[in-house]
Amino acid sequence: MRLFDLDSMHEVELWPGRRMYFTDDDGVNIVNLPRGAMTTLKMKRKIQLNFGNASGTTVQINGPAAEMSLLAAAIVDLERPKAAAAPGR
């Protein structure tokens, strides 16, 4: 399992294909978030996002609740099917 803490990240971007780019004290990282389920665990002032499949979590990201809520919403938005544009629009 890979563990990441949003508090230690300096810059975070979500890229198409469920990829997350971030920088931390160690340098640049690009992580492929597993296509399995994304589950949320709320703690006191933190939120933990778990990615994986039925056999287990493979990526875990935790951090402050407000920032993690934004990250989770952005991931959902990337995964949401886009409505087909009506002709002539």
JOBEL-V342258 format. One record per residue. N is the residue number from 1. PSI is psi in whole degrees, -180 to 180 (NA if undefined). Layout:
# JOBEL-V342258
[[N:PSI] [N:PSI]]
This chain:
# JOBEL-V342258
[[1:141] [2:130] [3:134] [4:142] [5:120] [6:-28] [7:-28] [8:-3] [9:138] [10:-38] [11:136] [12:132] [13:144] [14:131] [15:157] [16:155] [17:20] [18:46] [19:143] [20:126] [21:134] [22:157] [23:147] [24:-170] [25:-23] [26:-12] [27:-149] [28:139] [29:142] [30:122] [31:130] [32:116] [33:128] [34:147] [35:-9] [36:-164] [37:150] [38:121] [39:153] [40:134] [41:118] [42:129] [43:-166] [44:-72] [45:18] [46:159] [47:143] [48:128] [49:130] [50:133] [51:137] [52:-160] [53:-170] [54:-27] [55:-8] [56:163] [57:136] [58:-23] [59:135] [60:129] [61:132] [62:158] [63:-173] [64:141] [65:-46] [66:-46] [67:-39] [68:-34] [69:-41] [70:-42] [71:-45] [72:-43] [73:-38] [74:-39] [75:-44] [76:-43] [77:-40] [78:-35] [79:-20] [80:131] [81:136] [82:138] [83:140] [84:135] [85:138] [86:146] [87:140] [88:6] [89:NA]]
